[in-house]
């Protein structure tokens, strides 16, 4: 197995990874970035992005990531295709294996592998991706002003997204599999008392339909019971709010994560408990999960990496 040594290895190519690459590239650190499981990150499956500063007319998610990539390449960042399959953070330089074929020794590591939204597993979710199906109300809710939407989930996130969407949409349906909400009491009260939110308890989504985008959802009420009922509900947008899976599994033996898998960092910094290893973006952010906050954390991780290298006489 071939081995290579770098000063800074960046893992992931979303807004956090590319921003970290831009900053470390400008600092003449000569970083190497591996794109990971989804080159460009989750924004590549988003159609229109209207809330990223600097694009007054909006921009497609794919174009935004292409722009960030080009900016990173302008500063000499080497961007490669590959997935980290093994990690050894026991001593510096840290050893990371790519695709079980190549080993890289890195003085600093920036983990920006993101978090993947959980889906129901319906074929229609893929069919209508970017055409009415979304896993981020804050990102896409604006496009459903005065329209009818549905949110799937019964926890705090689902309730928060339902309330947020109710401030934009004409009607919000909250589709809940259980006969109760799992959310905190205050969030339950906000949802149940909101005039524009209707909670559909004991409902399962079994499909979506529409010609050029989502026009409705196939539902089953009290599935498996004697009074089981199938029916269709007209909607314009379908939002998933059943959680995210942080892409942190390969790092867990070495760094601290919370019960869900989000990487735990020191206070408001991107520092992990391993010196010289930093986490940026959604893999360490269970709260905001926005492109702009990810980019900001990528900036912080890059600055921390530069300072670490300098303090250790490696620049």
C-alpha positions in Angstrom: 0.0 0.0 0.0 1.4 3.4 -1.0 1.9 6.1 1.6 1.9 9.9 1.2 2.3 12.7 3.8 0.4 15.9 3.8 0.1 18.9 6.2 -3.7 19.1 6.1 -6.2 16.5 4.9 -9.8 17.6 4.4 -12.5 14.9 4.3 -15.7 15.9 2.5 -16.7 18.3 -0.2 -19.7 20.2 1.0 -19.6 23.9 2.0 -17.6 23.2 5.1 -14.9 21.1 3.3 -14.6 23.5 0.3 -14.4 26.6 2.6 -11.7 24.9 4.7 -9.9 24.1 1.5 -10.1 27.8 0.3 -8.6 29.1 3.6 -5.9 26.5 3.9 -5.1 26.8 0.2 -4.6 30.6 0.6 -2.4 29.9 3.6 0.0 27.9 1.4 -0.6 24.7 3.4 -1.2 22.7 0.2 -4.2 20.8 1.5 -5.5 17.6 0.0 -9.3 17.2 -0.1 -11.1 13.9 -0.6 -14.7 14.3 -1.9 -16.2 11.5 0.1 -19.5 9.6 -0.5 -21.4 12.5 -2.0 -19.2 14.9 -4.0 -20.5 18.4 -3.5 -22.5 17.4 -0.4 -26.3 17.5 0.1 -26.6 20.8 -1.8 -26.1 18.9 -5.1 -29.6 17.4 -4.6 -31.1 20.8 -3.9 -32.6 22.7 -6.8 -32.6 26.4 -5.9 -30.6 28.0 -3.1 -31.8 31.5 -2.3 -30.4 32.1 1.2 -26.6 31.9 0.6 -25.1 35.4 0.8 -23.7 36.8 -2.5 -26.4 35.4 -4.8 -29.2 37.9 -4.9 -31.0 36.1 -7.7 -30.5 32.7 -6.1 -28.4 29.8 -7.5 -28.8 26.1 -8.0 -27.1 23.9 -5.4 -25.0 22.2 -8.0 -23.7 25.5 -9.4 -23.0 26.8 -5.9 -20.8 23.8 -5.1 -19.1 24.1 -8.5 -18.2 27.7 -7.7 -16.8 26.7 -4.3 -14.8 23.9 -5.9 -13.4 26.2 -8.5 -12.4 28.8 -5.8 -10.6 26.1 -3.9 -8.8 24.9 -7.0 -7.7 28.5 -7.7 -5.6 28.3 -4.5 -4.0 25.1 -5.5 -6.1 22.6 -3.5 -5.8 19.1 -4.7 -9.3 17.6 -4.9 -9.5 13.8 -5.2 -12.2 11.2 -5.5 -12.2 8.7 -2.6 -13.7 7.6 0.7 -11.9 7.2 4.0 -12.2 3.6 5.0 -9.8 3.4 8.0 -8.4 5.8 10.5 -5.6 5.7 13.1 -5.5 8.8 15.3 -3.3 7.1 17.9 -0.3 9.3 17.1 0.7 12.1 14.8 1.1 12.1 11.8 -2.3 10.5 11.7 -2.9 7.6 9.3 -5.9 7.4 7.1 -6.7 4.8 4.4 -8.5 5.7 1.2 -10.7 3.1 -0.5 -8.6 0.4 1.3 -5.9 1.1 -1.2 -3.8 4.1 -0.3 -2.6 5.5 3.1 -2.1 9.1 3.8 -0.2 10.5 6.8 -1.6 13.9 7.9 -0.3 16.4 10.4 -3.9 17.9 10.7 -7.3 16.5 9.6 -10.5 18.4 9.0 -13.5 16.2 9.1 -16.4 17.7 7.1 -18.3 14.5 6.1 -21.8 15.9 6.7 -24.9 14.2 7.9 -27.4 12.3 5.7 -31.1 12.9 6.1 -33.2 9.9 7.0 -35.8 8.9 4.5 -38.8 6.6 4.6 -37.3 4.4 2.0 -40.0 5.0 -0.7 -39.1 5.0 -4.3 -41.1 8.1 -4.8 -38.8 10.0 -2.5 -36.0 9.6 -5.0 -38.4 10.2 -7.9 -39.5 13.6 -6.6 -36.2 14.7 -5.1 -35.9 18.4 -5.7 -39.4 18.3 -7.2 -41.4 18.6 -4.0 -39.5 16.3 -1.6 -37.2 18.0 0.9 -35.4 17.2 4.1 -34.9 20.9 5.1 -37.8 23.2 5.8 -35.5 26.2 6.5 -33.8 25.6 3.1 -36.8 25.1 0.9 -39.9 26.4 2.8 -39.8 29.7 1.0 -40.8 28.0 -2.3 -44.1 26.8 -0.7 -45.6 30.2 0.3 -49.4 30.0 0.2 -49.2 26.4 -0.7 -50.1 23.1 1.1 -47.3 21.0 2.5 -46.9 17.9 4.7 -44.2 17.1 7.3 -43.4 13.6 8.3 -42.3 13.0 11.9 -43.4 13.3 15.5 -40.4 14.7 17.4 -39.2 18.2 18.2 -37.6 18.6 14.7 -40.8 17.7 12.9 -42.8 20.1 15.1 -40.3 22.9 14.7 -40.4 22.5 10.9 -44.2 22.3 10.9 -44.4 25.6 12.9 -41.8 27.2 10.6 -43.6 26.1 7.5 -46.9 27.3 8.9 -45.5 30.8 8.8 -45.2 30.5 5.0 -47.6 27.9 3.7 -51.4 28.0 3.5 -51.8 24.6 5.3 -49.5 22.2 7.0 -50.2 18.5 7.6 -48.1 16.8 10.2 -48.0 13.0 9.4 -47.4 11.1 12.6 -47.0 7.3 12.7 -47.8 7.0 16.4 -51.1 8.1 18.2 -49.0 10.7 20.0 -46.2 13.2 19.5 -42.7 12.5 20.9 -41.9 16.2 21.0 -41.4 18.3 24.1 -44.6 19.5 25.8 -44.1 23.1 24.6 -43.6 22.1 21.0 -46.6 19.8 21.2 -48.7 22.7 22.4 -47.5 25.0 19.6 -48.4 22.5 17.0 -51.7 21.3 18.4 -52.9 24.9 18.9 -51.7 26.3 15.6 -54.6 27.1 13.3 -52.7 26.2 10.1 -51.4 22.9 11.3 -53.4 19.7 11.2 -51.9 16.6 12.9 -52.7 13.3 11.3 -52.1 10.7 14.0 -51.6 7.0 13.2 -50.9 7.7 9.6 -48.2 6.1 7.4 -47.0 7.5 4.0 -47.0 4.8 1.4 -46.3 6.9 -1.7 -46.4 10.2 -3.6 -47.9 11.2 -6.9 -47.8 14.0 -9.4 -47.0 14.7 -13.0 -44.1 17.2 -12.9 -43.6 17.2 -9.2 -45.4 16.3 -6.0 -49.2 16.8 -6.2 -50.3 14.5 -3.4 -49.4 11.8 -0.9 -50.8 8.3 -0.6 -51.7 7.7 3.1 -52.9 4.8 5.2 -54.6 5.4 8.5 -54.4 2.9 11.3 -52.3 0.5 9.2 -53.0 -3.2 10.0 -56.1 -2.4 12.1 -59.6 -3.5 11.4 -60.6 0.0 10.4 -57.5 0.5 8.2 -58.2 3.3 5.6 -56.2 4.2 2.5 -56.7 7.6 0.9 -54.9 10.4 -1.0 -54.2 13.9 0.2 -53.4 16.8 -2.1 -50.2 18.6 -1.2 -47.5 20.7 -3.0 -44.5 19.8 -0.9 -43.4 16.8 1.2 -40.9 17.4 4.0 -39.0 14.7 5.9 -38.2 15.4 9.5 -37.3 12.1 11.0 -33.7 12.8 11.8 -30.2 12.7 10.3 -27.3 10.3 10.4 -24.0 12.0 10.9 -21.3 10.5 8.6 -18.9 9.9 11.5 -18.8 6.1 11.9 -15.2 5.5 10.8 -13.9 8.2 13.3 -15.9 7.0 16.4 -13.1 4.8 17.8 -10.9 7.9 18.2 -13.1 11.0 18.7 -16.1 11.7 20.9 -19.6 11.7 19.5 -23.0 12.3 21.0 -25.7 9.6 21.3 -26.8 10.2 17.7 -23.3 10.3 16.2 -22.6 14.0 15.9 -18.9 14.8 16.6 -18.4 16.6 19.9 -16.1 19.7 19.7 -14.7 21.9 22.4 -17.2 24.7 23.0 -17.7 27.0 20.0 -14.4 25.7 18.4 -14.0 23.0 15.8 -11.4 21.2 17.9 -12.0 17.6 18.8 -10.4 15.8 21.7 -7.6 14.6 19.3 -5.0 17.5 18.9 -4.9 18.6 15.2 -8.1 16.9 14.3 -11.0 19.3 13.6 -14.7 18.8 12.7 -16.7 21.2 10.6 -20.2 21.4 9.1 -23.2 19.1 9.6 -21.2 16.2 11.0 -20.7 18.3 14.1 -23.9 20.4 13.9 -27.2 18.8 15.2 -29.0 22.2 15.3 -28.6 24.4 12.3 -27.5 22.3 9.3 -27.3 25.3 6.9 -24.8 25.8 4.1 -23.7 29.2 5.5 -23.1 27.8 9.0 -21.2 24.9 7.5 -19.1 27.3 5.5 -18.4 29.4 8.6 -17.3 26.3 10.6 -15.1 25.3 7.7 -13.4 28.6 8.0 -12.8 28.2 11.7 -11.4 24.7 11.2 -9.0 25.9 8.6 -7.7 28.7 10.9 -7.3 26.3 13.7 -5.4 23.9 11.5 -3.1 26.7 10.4 -2.5 27.7 14.0 -1.8 24.1 15.0 0.7 23.6 12.2 2.4 26.9 13.1 2.6 26.1 16.8 4.2 22.8 16.1 6.8 24.2 13.6 5.3 22.5 10.6 4.8 25.6 8.4 
